[in-house]
Amino acid sequence: MLALVMPLVNWLFGGVLQSFFTQWLSYKATVATSQEAGFAAAASADQANLQVVAASEVAIDAQKVSLYGTPTYQLITKLVGIPVSIHFALVFVDTILAAKVFFGHPVIGIPNPPAPYPTYEWAIISSFFLVHMVNIGTGNVARWLKTSK
């Protein structure tokens, strides 16, 4: 009986399934190689993007240094930036103190300026004192990770 079954088992496991597993392993190796190449390409593209961003940051910082050192900029900062920032800070502190947690009413009594001026005040403060931040968006590696699953 075993002599009759062995050729069938040998044909099934030796020929058909072995070629299937060989092809399947070859496919999996190709997929892994392709994914690794995709990651390498995405990482090199991110590196190139970051080099461009770093170079532009250096150029922007050089322009800022040359601008901030001029007497005109320093005069404008002192005449416009300092009074506006002091008023903005006092309104901010007075608003916090007027919260019900603290006093429940304005303590310092600094009035908020009329309608268009709070917007101008915020524009002046953000242009003088806020830090420049670069957002280059989603990186290529993050995009590759989302698509490679």
ChimeraX attribute file (.defattr): number of C-alpha atoms within 10 A of each C-alpha:
attribute: neighborCount
match mode: 1-to-1
recipient: residues
	/A:1	5
	/A:2	6
	/A:3	7
	/A:4	8
	/A:5	9
	/A:6	11
	/A:7	12
	/A:8	11
	/A:9	11
	/A:10	11
	/A:11	12
	/A:12	12
	/A:13	13
	/A:14	12
	/A:15	11
	/A:16	11
	/A:17	12
	/A:18	13
	/A:19	12
	/A:20	12
	/A:21	11
	/A:22	10
	/A:23	12
	/A:24	12
	/A:25	12
	/A:26	12
	/A:27	12
	/A:28	11
	/A:29	12
	/A:30	12
	/A:31	12
	/A:32	12
	/A:33	12
	/A:34	13
	/A:35	16
	/A:36	13
	/A:37	12
	/A:38	17
	/A:39	19
	/A:40	14
	/A:41	15
	/A:42	19
	/A:43	17
	/A:44	14
	/A:45	15
	/A:46	17
	/A:47	14
	/A:48	12
	/A:49	15
	/A:50	14
	/A:51	12
	/A:52	12
	/A:53	15
	/A:54	13
	/A:55	12
	/A:56	12
	/A:57	15
	/A:58	12
	/A:59	12
	/A:60	13
	/A:61	13
	/A:62	12
	/A:63	11
	/A:64	11
	/A:65	11
	/A:66	10
	/A:67	13
	/A:68	13
	/A:69	10
	/A:70	10
	/A:71	10
	/A:72	11
	/A:73	12
	/A:74	14
	/A:75	11
	/A:76	11
	/A:77	17
	/A:78	12
	/A:79	11
	/A:80	15
	/A:81	19
	/A:82	15
	/A:83	12
	/A:84	19
	/A:85	18
	/A:86	11
	/A:87	16
	/A:88	19
	/A:89	12
	/A:90	17
	/A:91	19
	/A:92	14
	/A:93	15
	/A:94	19
	/A:95	19
	/A:96	17
	/A:97	17
	/A:98	17
	/A:99	12
	/A:100	9
	/A:101	8
	/A:102	10
	/A:103	11
	/A:104	12
	/A:105	14
	/A:106	16
	/A:107	14
	/A:108	13
	/A:109	12
	/A:110	15
	/A:111	12
	/A:112	15
	/A:113	13
	/A:114	8
	/A:115	8
	/A:116	8
	/A:117	11
	/A:118	14
	/A:119	12
	/A:120	12
	/A:121	18
	/A:122	14
	/A:123	11
	/A:124	18
	/A:125	17
	/A:126	14
	/A:127	12
	/A:128	14
	/A:129	11
	/A:130	9
	/A:131	8
	/A:132	10
	/A:133	7
	/A:134	9
	/A:135	6
	/A:136	9
	/A:137	6
	/A:138	9
	/A:139	15
	/A:140	19
	/A:141	18
	/A:142	14
	/A:143	12
	/A:144	17
	/A:145	13
	/A:146	9
	/A:147	8
	/A:148	12
	/A:149	6
